[in-house]
Amino acid sequence: MIIPRRSDERGYAHHGWLEARHSFSFAEYYDPREMGWGALRVINEDRVAPGSGFGMHGHRDMEIVTYILDGALEHKDSLGHGGVIRRGEIQRMSAGKGILHSEFNPSPDEATHLLQIWIEPAQRGGSASYEQQALPEEALRQGWRLVASPDGAQGSATIGQDARLWATLIGAQAGADYTLAAGRLAYVHVVKGALRLNGQALATGDGAKIADETRLEFMADEESEILLFDLPPQTA
């Protein structure tokens, strides 16, 4: 079963300094049919105006991955971490039992384009933590690159859930395959491009909920960047 989630059907918000599209219910956007997919709770595509951002605010019990598409984002948190991430890098913040952080676009003239991803943790009330990892575009062109995992395998960011986030860049008229273990869920988000997933057409901003499938076959009609979430089975 593959259920497309079309880009133009996502939630939309424009706050002047922030333009956002929500794959799942978030903030003022609510759709009871779109509350996440398994442990995956949020994919927000944000564009942050120059010199603007999210002031200090709190999170708890969520694994948060920030995937930069263009520009830069400056992070500061209540644990004393700070840094700027750019295209070719990701950050992971485990909110645990509670953390405060801010995220700002440090550029005076360039917008920041990013995906913010929330994954529910397997256990609540853990320790808050933060890390930043390189994700060079050249590596994405060589096949599936592990971005986040429960054990930090292959140099990936470590998250507190039995979930794996993969990324790849497929050239035009090229393909990629992925094998999903029996009972696992998956979600695909097309960062950019146009492709077919098991014959179904997907384009920039589209997503797809996947269940009861073991073989995922991607064929790119043009160069395409893809995120693939390998998620634990749905629990009652």
C-alpha positions in Angstrom: 0.0 0.0 0.0 1.4 3.4 -1.1 -0.7 6.5 -0.3 0.6 9.7 -1.9 0.6 12.9 0.1 0.6 15.7 -2.5 2.6 18.8 -1.9 -0.3 21.2 -2.6 -2.5 19.4 -0.1 -0.1 20.1 2.8 -1.0 22.6 5.5 0.3 26.2 4.8 1.2 29.1 7.0 2.7 32.5 6.2 3.9 34.6 9.2 5.8 37.2 7.3 9.2 36.1 8.4 8.3 32.4 8.1 6.6 30.5 5.3 5.8 26.9 6.2 4.2 23.8 4.7 3.2 21.0 7.0 3.0 17.4 5.8 1.2 16.6 9.1 -1.0 18.5 11.5 1.1 21.2 13.3 0.3 24.4 15.2 -2.8 26.0 13.6 -3.0 23.4 10.8 -5.1 20.4 11.9 -6.3 17.5 9.9 -7.4 14.4 11.8 -6.4 12.3 8.9 -2.9 13.7 8.9 -1.5 13.2 12.4 1.7 11.6 11.4 2.7 8.1 10.1 3.8 5.7 12.8 6.5 7.2 14.9 7.0 10.0 12.3 5.1 13.0 13.7 6.2 16.2 11.8 7.8 17.2 8.5 7.7 21.0 8.1 9.2 22.6 5.1 10.2 26.1 6.4 11.6 29.2 4.7 13.0 31.6 7.2 13.6 35.3 6.2 17.0 36.8 6.6 17.8 37.9 10.2 14.7 36.1 11.6 14.0 32.9 13.4 12.4 31.1 16.3 13.2 32.6 19.7 14.0 30.6 22.7 11.2 28.0 23.2 10.8 24.6 24.8 10.4 21.0 23.6 10.2 17.7 25.4 9.9 14.0 24.4 10.7 14.4 20.7 13.6 13.5 18.4 14.1 16.5 16.2 16.2 16.4 13.0 16.9 19.6 11.0 17.8 19.0 7.3 19.1 22.1 5.5 18.1 22.6 1.9 19.6 26.1 1.4 21.1 28.8 3.5 22.2 28.5 7.2 20.6 28.1 10.6 22.1 29.1 14.0 21.2 27.0 17.0 21.5 27.8 20.7 20.1 25.8 23.6 19.8 25.6 27.3 22.5 22.9 27.5 25.1 25.3 26.2 25.3 24.0 22.7 25.6 26.4 19.8 26.5 26.3 16.1 25.6 27.1 12.6 24.5 24.4 10.2 24.4 24.8 6.4 23.6 22.7 3.3 25.7 19.5 3.7 25.0 19.3 7.4 22.2 18.2 9.7 21.4 18.6 13.4 19.7 16.3 15.8 18.2 17.3 19.1 16.7 14.9 21.6 14.4 17.0 23.7 14.1 14.3 26.4 12.6 15.5 29.6 12.9 19.1 28.4 15.1 21.6 26.6 15.0 25.2 25.5 16.5 26.3 22.2 16.4 29.0 19.5 17.0 28.8 15.8 17.8 31.9 13.7 18.8 32.6 10.1 22.1 34.5 10.6 22.3 35.8 7.1 21.3 39.5 6.5 20.2 38.9 2.9 19.7 35.1 2.2 16.6 33.1 3.2 17.0 29.7 4.9 15.2 26.7 3.5 15.0 23.7 5.7 13.0 20.6 6.7 12.3 20.1 10.4 11.4 16.5 11.3 10.0 15.2 14.5 10.1 11.5 15.4 8.4 10.3 18.6 10.9 8.6 21.0 10.5 5.0 22.1 10.7 6.1 25.8 9.8 9.4 27.3 11.6 11.4 30.0 15.2 10.7 28.7 18.1 13.0 28.8 18.2 15.9 26.4 21.1 16.0 23.9 22.3 17.6 20.7 24.6 16.7 17.8 25.6 18.1 14.4 26.7 15.8 11.5 28.1 16.3 8.0 25.9 15.2 5.1 27.9 16.1 2.0 25.9 16.1 -1.2 28.6 14.0 -3.0 27.8 11.2 -0.5 24.1 11.3 -1.4 25.0 10.7 -5.0 26.7 7.5 -4.1 23.5 5.8 -2.9 21.5 5.7 0.3 23.1 7.6 3.1 22.1 6.9 6.7 21.2 10.2 8.3 19.7 9.1 11.7 19.4 5.7 13.4 19.0 4.3 16.9 22.6 3.2 17.2 24.5 5.9 15.3 25.5 3.4 12.6 27.6 4.6 9.6 28.3 7.9 11.4 24.6 8.8 11.5 23.0 10.9 14.2 21.6 8.9 17.1 17.9 9.0 17.9 15.9 7.3 20.6 13.6 5.3 18.4 13.8 2.2 16.2 13.7 4.3 13.1 16.1 5.1 10.3 16.2 8.1 8.1 18.0 7.7 4.8 18.7 10.2 2.0 19.9 9.9 -1.6 20.3 11.9 -4.8 19.3 9.9 -7.9 20.4 11.1 -11.3 17.9 11.6 -14.2 16.8 8.3 -15.7 18.6 6.4 -12.9 17.0 4.3 -10.1 17.4 3.1 -6.6 15.9 0.2 -4.6 15.2 -0.2 -0.9 14.1 -3.4 0.9 11.7 -2.9 3.8 11.5 -5.6 6.5 8.1 -7.4 7.0 5.7 -5.4 9.1 7.8 -2.1 9.0 6.2 1.2 7.9 7.9 3.7 5.6 7.5 7.3 4.5 9.0 8.9 1.5 9.5 12.7 1.1 10.7 14.1 -2.2 13.0 17.0 -1.4 13.2 17.9 -5.1 12.7 16.3 -8.5 10.3 14.0 -10.2 10.2 10.2 -9.9 8.2 7.1 -9.8 7.9 4.9 -6.7 6.7 1.4 -7.6 5.1 3.1 -10.6 3.4 6.0 -8.8 4.5 9.5 -9.8 5.9 11.8 -7.1 7.3 15.3 -7.5 8.9 18.0 -5.3 7.2 18.3 -1.9 5.2 15.1 -2.3 5.3 12.4 0.2 4.0 8.8 0.4 2.8 6.6 3.3 3.9 3.0 2.8 2.7 -0.2 4.5 2.6 -3.9 3.6 5.4 -3.4 1.0 8.8 -5.0 1.1 10.3 -3.8 -2.2 10.5 -0.1 -3.0 11.7 0.8 -6.5 12.5 4.4 -7.4 13.0 5.6 -11.0 13.9 9.3 -11.4 12.6 11.2 -14.4 14.9 14.0 -13.4 17.6 14.4 -10.7 15.7 13.8 -7.5 16.6 14.1 -3.8 14.7 11.7 -1.5 14.3 11.2 2.2 13.1 7.7 3.2 11.9 6.9 6.8 12.1 3.2 7.8 9.7 3.1 10.8 8.7 0.5 13.4 5.4 -1.2 13.1 2.3 0.7 14.1 1.3 0.0 17.7 -2.2 0.1 19.1 
